C-alpha cells in the first residue's frame, strides 16, 4: 500500500534576505497534525506583533538550536478543524480565538496546532479579524494589572503606551474596575485615550509624567527604557510596577527590581472567556489598525501596509471562507 501523502497548506514563513534581515516568504508546507491533547485550528485571521520576528523563540528552539523557517503570529481566530483523542471540551466546527506556544508554528498559515487550555469560544460580536487582535493584548493587560499587581477600585494606576496594542486593553480594564488612570501617549492620541477611560492624559513628548502622576499604586509599562527606569520614582510605598519590555543589560549589574517587574504573557482559557464576556457586553473594545491578506503579510510586519486606522493591531486575514 502507498503511504498516505501529507496534506499541504499555504503559509508565510520566516527566512533571511541577502543582507541577513528577517523576511517573510510565501510557501507551501505540510499541514500540522494534532497530537492526543491538541486541537487543529483552521485559521481565519492572525494578530500581528511586528517585533516577534526577532524574538528568541522565533529564531531558536527551546534547547537553543537554530529554528529555520518559523511561521509567526501566535494569536489567532478560526474554527476547530480536528481534535486530538484526549480533547473533550471542544468540537470540530466550533469558532475559537486564542494563542499557541511561542516555540511552535503560529497563525500565518491555513492551519496551526494549539492546546485546548490556550483557546476559548470566539467573542460573538467580533469578526475573525477583530478577534485575532485580542488574545495577547488583553491577556497581557489582565495578567499585569490583576494577577501581578492586584489593581483595585480607587487605586491610582499609571499606564505607559496607553494607545498601543496592549495599552488600549490596560486602560479599559483599569476603567472597568474603577481605578484612577494616568495614561501616557503622544498628543495626537489624547482624545482616543481619554475615550478609552483615562482620567488624566500625559503627552510624553511635552510633559514629564513625574510632574503629574504621584503616589501611584500600580505602574503598567509598555514602553520600557528610560520611561520604565523613571517610573520607580512615582510609586507610593508598597506600590507595584510591571513591564512587558525586557530591559536586561548584560554589561550592567543585575537589578532585582527590574527583573521582578518584567513578565511574559501566558495563555489562559479562563481569562479569555472573561475577556469575551466583556467584549460581548460592550465593556471592552478592540481596535484593528488594518487588515492584510496572507500573501501581503510582510507589509503588516514592516510597516508598509497602506490602509491603516492608526490605533490597535494589524490582523492578517488567512481565509474568508
Buried (B, 14 or more C-beta within 10 A) or exposed (E): EEEEEEEEBBBBBBEEEEEEEBBBBBBEBEBBEBEEEBBBBBBBBBBBBBEBBEBEBBBBEEEEEEBEEBBBBBBBBBBBBBBBEEBEEBEEEBBBBBBBBBBBBBBBBBBBBBBBBBBBBBBEEBBBBBBBBBBBBBBBBBBBBBBBBEBEEEBBBBBBBBBBBBBBBBBBBBBEBEBBBBBBBEEEBBEBBBEBBBBBBBBBEEBEBEEBBBEBBBBBBBBBEEBBEBBEEBBEEEBBBBBBBEBEEEEEEEEEEBEEBBBEBEBBBEBBEBBBEBBEEEEBBBBBBBBBEBEBBBBBBBEEBEEBEEBBBBBBBBBEE
